[in-house]
């Protein structure tokens, strides 16, 4: 064995020995980064699911409002939607969402507005006396909102986020 071959062996062993911990450090740094990305994706998925559930809750509230020709209360001659009944329907529809508190007295809000038009094309103001020669076409617009509480709180960002759902449905005349 020549001196040159012996020197090359020594040099390659020394290089392997110097780089032995580098792979471990790179793995630890990239694993921590990957865990952060996975947690962010998980939190984004939870938020998207809660938002979809709120949209479905708005749809359920609109369906309840449209049943049997409309679940309305009459104040004077003005039609008003039954918000209490709609909030209960929305809370029942989105009850499986653990990241959104759906206690009707806490933070789930289901509110509705009515828009009316006469079937013959005339205008209506959602009064019981409107559309004397025709009937009213009533559209219920429901908006639900609730607070989303993320599991991971990032300093500098809001602790909770308000999510909204919207649905619009026409009441079929009886």
C-alpha positions in Angstrom: 0.0 0.0 0.0 1.4 3.3 -1.0 1.5 6.4 1.1 -1.0 8.1 -1.3 -3.6 5.3 -0.9 -3.2 5.4 2.9 -3.6 9.1 3.0 -6.8 8.9 0.9 -8.3 6.3 3.2 -7.6 8.4 6.2 -9.0 11.5 4.5 -12.3 9.8 3.5 -12.8 8.3 7.1 -12.2 11.8 8.5 -14.8 13.3 6.2 -17.4 10.7 7.1 -16.7 11.2 10.8 -17.1 15.0 10.5 -20.5 14.8 8.7 -22.0 12.1 10.9 -24.3 14.5 12.9 -25.3 16.7 10.0 -28.0 14.3 8.7 -29.5 14.1 12.2 -29.7 17.9 12.5 -31.2 18.2 9.0 -33.8 15.6 9.8 -34.8 17.2 13.1 -35.2 20.6 11.4 -37.2 19.3 8.5 -39.4 17.1 10.7 -40.3 20.1 12.9 -41.2 22.1 9.8 -43.3 19.3 8.4 -45.2 19.0 11.7 -46.0 22.7 11.7 -47.3 22.4 8.1 -49.4 19.4 9.0 -50.9 21.2 12.1 -51.7 24.3 9.9 -53.4 22.1 7.3 -55.4 20.4 10.1 -56.6 23.7 11.5 -57.5 25.0 8.0 -59.6 21.8 7.5 -61.4 22.3 10.8 -62.2 25.8 9.9 -63.5 24.8 6.4 -65.6 22.1 7.9 -67.1 24.4 10.5 -67.9 27.0 7.8 -69.6 24.3 5.7 -71.7 23.2 8.7 -72.8 26.8 9.3 -73.9 27.1 5.7 -75.9 23.9 6.1 -77.3 25.3 9.4 -78.5 28.3 7.4 -80.1 26.1 4.9 -81.9 24.1 7.6 -83.1 27.3 9.2 -84.5 28.6 5.9 -86.2 25.3 5.3 -87.9 25.5 8.7 -89.0 29.1 7.9 -90.5 28.0 4.6 -92.5 25.0 5.9 -96.2 25.0 5.8 -96.5 28.2 3.9 -94.0 30.1 6.1 -93.3 30.1 9.9 -93.9 33.8 10.4 -95.4 35.9 13.1 -97.7 38.8 12.2 -97.1 42.1 14.0 -99.9 44.4 13.0 -100.0 43.7 9.3 -96.2 43.1 8.9 -94.9 39.6 8.5 -91.8 38.8 10.6 -89.8 35.5 10.6 -89.6 33.3 13.7 -85.9 33.7 14.6 -86.2 31.5 17.7 -87.4 28.5 15.8 -84.8 29.0 13.1 -82.0 29.3 15.6 -83.1 26.0 17.2 -83.1 24.3 13.7 -79.7 25.7 12.9 -78.2 24.6 16.2 -79.7 21.1 15.7 -78.3 20.8 12.2 -74.7 21.9 13.2 -74.6 20.3 16.6 -71.7 17.9 15.6 -69.2 20.8 15.1 -67.0 20.8 18.2 -65.0 23.9 17.2 -68.1 26.2 17.1 -70.1 26.7 20.2 -73.7 26.3 19.1 -75.6 27.2 22.3 -78.4 29.5 21.1 -77.9 31.8 24.1 -74.2 31.9 23.6 -73.0 32.7 20.1 -74.9 31.0 17.3 -77.0 33.6 15.6 -79.6 32.8 12.9 -81.3 35.9 11.6 -83.7 36.1 8.7 -85.0 38.8 6.4 -88.0 38.6 4.1 -88.4 39.9 0.6 -91.8 39.9 -1.0 -93.2 40.4 -4.5 -96.7 39.9 -5.8 -97.1 36.9 -8.2 -98.6 39.2 -10.9 -95.4 41.3 -10.9 -96.6 44.0 -8.5 -94.6 45.3 -5.6 -95.1 44.1 -2.0 -93.8 45.2 1.4 -94.4 41.9 3.2 -97.7 43.2 4.6 -100.7 40.9 5.0 -102.7 43.4 3.0 -100.4 43.4 0.0 -101.3 41.8 -3.4 -105.1 42.0 -3.3 -105.6 40.5 -6.8 -102.8 38.0 -6.4 -100.6 36.2 -3.8 -97.2 37.1 -2.3 -94.1 35.3 -3.3 -92.0 35.4 -0.1 -88.2 34.8 -0.1 -86.5 34.0 3.2 -82.8 35.0 3.5 -81.1 33.4 6.5 -77.7 34.3 7.8 -76.0 32.3 10.5 -72.8 33.3 12.3 -70.8 31.7 15.1 -67.4 32.0 16.6 -64.7 29.5 15.5 -62.1 28.7 18.3 -58.9 27.3 16.7 -56.9 24.8 18.7 -53.6 26.5 17.7 -53.3 30.1 18.7 -50.7 32.1 16.8 -49.5 35.2 18.7 -50.4 38.4 16.9 -53.5 36.9 15.3 -57.1 36.9 16.6 -58.0 34.2 19.1 -61.4 33.5 17.5 -62.8 34.0 14.1 -66.4 34.7 13.1 -67.8 32.4 10.4 -70.9 33.0 8.4 -73.4 30.9 6.5 -76.1 32.2 4.1 -79.1 30.6 2.5 -82.0 31.9 0.5 -85.2 30.0 -0.1 -88.6 30.8 -1.5 -91.8 30.0 0.4 -94.2 27.9 -1.6 -97.8 29.2 -1.2 -100.3 26.9 0.4 
